[in-house]
Amino acid sequence: MKDATEPLVHVTGLRKAFGAALVLDDVSLSVRAGEAVALLGANGAGKTTLLRILATLARPTRGTAVIAGFDCAREPERVRERVGLVAHGTLIYEDLTAEENLRFWRVLSGGQALAADLREALAAVELEPYAGERVRSFSAGMKRRLSLARVVLARPQVLLLDEPFAGLDQRGKKWLEEYLQAFKAGGGAIVMVTHSFGRQLSVADRIAILGGGRIALDRPRPSVTADELARLYALHTEEAP
């Protein structure tokens, strides 16, 4: 029986090296139910690597990453049942229709591809009228929304987001912001990688800066002004925002 009081995301002493290149070094991070953490850092800081470890797509060199009480390295199938990953790329098939993409992904992930559920997920991202159209005809924003429909369909406990607002128009950004707020309110946890210092951060309860392979700063978002965030980011990453 997993302890419901434990954080949904719990990373301890995480280290990841690619040969002689050390990307993550003693990273520790916890995210509780109903909480979102925005993870900032320069290119190559290891943000996406951390998401890949949490999504069971990469294994740590040392340390532990736990999702909803399950170890990402030792219990990957149990973890995958509980996470929704929105990668920087849309990872969709251009020659399939929107509905076929969702059906293929759902079956591949071991779930039931019920027509009503597929349509409901497409409706949630305002793509139901285009369910039968091939994705090659979609705009970049529509492709991004289709990738988000996979998350709606999966109903995960934890969202792992890599630049989730990229490629969305203002309407899409507003929908995503509202969806993420509702996801948190429903008890979900979010780890969001972003380079944005704008509106997207309104979803975050905490801001963490990854620099030098470690979490250099972890602060409640309301306690950091925009000017202070820019200064702290430059200090810990040696890069202007």
Residue, then its C-alpha position, 0 to 999 in steps of 0.5 A: m500500500k503506497d502512502a498517500t501523504e508522500p509526494l507524488v514526485h520524489v527525486t533524491g540524490l539523482r545523478k546522470a552521466f553520459g560517459a565522462a559528461l556529468v549532466l545531473d549531479d545530486v538532484s533532489l526535488s519533491v512535488r506534492a499533489g496539487e502542486a506545480v513546479a516550473l523548472l528553469g535552466a540554460n540549454g544543456a542544464g539537464k532539464t529534459t534529461l530529468l523529465r526523461i528519467l521521471a518518464t522512465l525513458a532514461r535510467p539514472t546513474r545513481g540516486t532514485a526517482v519515485i512517482a506515486g510511490f513507484d521507483c522509475a528504474r525498478e517499476p517502470e510499467r507502474v510509473r508509466e500508468r501514472v504519468g503523462l509526458v508532453a515532450h518538446g516534439t509533438l511525437i505524432y504520425e502525420d499520415l494518420t488522422a487525429e482520431e487514429n493517432l489517439r487510438f494508436w497511442r492508447v493501444l500502444s500504452g495498453g489502454q482501451a481505445l473506446a471511441a467515446d473516450l477518443r472523441e471526448a479527448l479531442a473535444a477537450v482540446e477543440l479538435e473534435p471537428y477534425a477527428g477524421e482529418r490527416v494530421r499532415s494538414f494541421s497547423a503547428g498549434m493543432k498538432r500541439r493540441l493533439s499531443l495534449a489530447r493524449v494527456v487528457l485521454a490518459r488521465p495521469q496523476v503526474l504531468l511531465l511537460d517540456e515547453p508545453f505552451a510552445g507552438l500554441d496560439q493565444r486561445g490554445k495557451k488559455w485552454l492549457e493554462e485552465y486545464l493545468q489549473a484544473f489538473k492541480a485542483g484535482g490532486g495532480a502534480i506537475v513538473m514543467v520545463t520552460h524557458s518562459f518568464g511570462r504568463q506560463l509561470s502563473v501555473a507554477d506554485r514553485i520555481a526551481i532553477l537547474g544549474g551546474g547539474r543541481i537544483a540551485l534554487d527552489r522558491p515559492r513563485p509568489s515570493v519571486t518578482a519578475d526582476e528578481l527571477a531574471r537576476l537569480y536565473a542569470l546568477h545560477t546559469e550564467e545566462a541572461p533570460 
